[in-house]
Amino acid sequence: MALKIVRFVNLLLTTMLAGNAVGSVVFVDPALSTLPTRSHVEAERAITRRYLPIMRVLMPVTVASCLAQLGLWHERRDSTSFRLTLAGTTGFIGMLQRVAVTLTRAGCYAYASG
């Protein structure tokens, strides 16, 4: 039963995170690229301020749910499901690191608090 609950939570979280990323690439980024530079930067900052509180929670919780699922599958390490979940977890960890570095370098943490 625990595995089913963890799998459901993991699916829910990964879908929210992936859907958000696709939405950004397909809808938000193209729209922002049509704006003049100053407006583009202001819009990016505003979006980042909105995303930051949610992503600070959603991204690490998603990685934790992936790790929990992998931990519950310890007996099935040779299965395709385990390997695909491991690959997805690695991708989410890489994305989490990349976003953290990007936001830190851009100084977005200062924008989010002020």
C-alpha positions in Angstrom: 0.0 0.0 0.0 2.8 2.4 0.8 4.3 1.9 -2.6 1.0 2.8 -4.3 0.7 6.0 -2.2 4.3 7.0 -2.9 3.9 6.3 -6.6 0.7 8.4 -6.8 2.3 11.3 -4.9 5.4 11.0 -7.1 3.3 11.0 -10.3 1.3 14.0 -9.1 4.5 16.0 -8.2 6.5 15.1 -11.3 3.5 15.9 -13.5 3.1 19.3 -11.9 6.8 20.1 -12.3 7.0 18.8 -15.9 3.8 20.5 -16.9 5.1 23.8 -15.5 8.4 23.4 -17.5 6.6 22.7 -20.7 4.2 25.6 -20.2 7.0 27.9 -19.6 8.9 26.8 -22.8 5.8 26.7 -25.0 3.8 29.7 -23.8 5.6 32.0 -21.5 9.1 32.2 -23.0 7.8 32.9 -26.6 5.5 35.6 -25.3 8.2 37.3 -23.3 10.6 37.3 -26.2 8.2 39.6 -28.1 8.6 42.3 -25.4 11.2 45.1 -25.5 14.2 44.3 -23.4 13.3 46.4 -20.4 9.8 45.0 -20.2 11.1 41.5 -20.8 13.5 41.8 -17.8 10.7 43.3 -15.6 8.3 40.5 -16.6 11.0 37.8 -15.9 11.6 39.2 -12.5 7.8 39.3 -11.7 7.4 35.7 -12.8 10.4 34.6 -10.8 9.0 36.3 -7.7 5.8 34.4 -8.2 7.5 31.0 -9.0 10.1 31.1 -6.3 8.0 30.4 -3.2 6.3 27.5 -5.0 9.4 26.1 -6.6 11.4 26.2 -3.4 9.0 23.7 -2.0 7.9 21.8 -5.1 11.3 20.9 -6.6 12.9 19.4 -3.4 9.7 17.6 -2.5 9.5 16.1 -6.0 13.1 14.8 -5.7 12.3 13.4 -2.2 9.3 11.6 -3.6 11.4 10.1 -6.4 14.0 9.0 -3.8 11.2 7.5 -1.6 9.9 5.5 -4.6 13.3 4.3 -5.4 13.8 3.2 -1.8 10.6 1.2 -1.8 11.7 -0.5 -5.0 15.0 -1.8 -3.6 14.0 -5.4 -4.4 13.4 -4.5 -8.1 16.6 -2.8 -9.0 16.9 -4.8 -12.2 13.5 -3.6 -13.5 12.9 -1.1 -16.2 10.6 0.9 -14.0 13.4 1.3 -11.4 15.9 2.4 -14.1 13.5 4.9 -15.6 12.6 6.3 -12.2 16.3 6.6 -11.4 16.9 8.4 -14.7 14.0 10.8 -14.0 15.3 11.4 -10.5 18.7 12.2 -11.8 17.2 14.7 -14.2 15.1 16.4 -11.5 18.2 16.7 -9.3 20.1 18.2 -12.2 17.2 20.6 -12.8 17.0 21.6 -9.2 20.8 22.3 -9.1 20.6 24.3 -12.3 17.7 26.4 -11.2 19.3 27.1 -7.8 22.5 28.2 -9.4 20.7 30.4 -11.9 18.5 32.1 -9.4 21.5 32.6 -7.0 23.6 34.1 -9.8 20.8 36.3 -11.0 20.2 37.6 -7.5 16.6 36.5 -7.6 16.5 35.6 -4.0 16.9 39.4 -3.3 14.0 40.1 -5.6 11.8 37.5 -3.9 12.3 39.0 -0.5 12.0 42.6 -1.4 
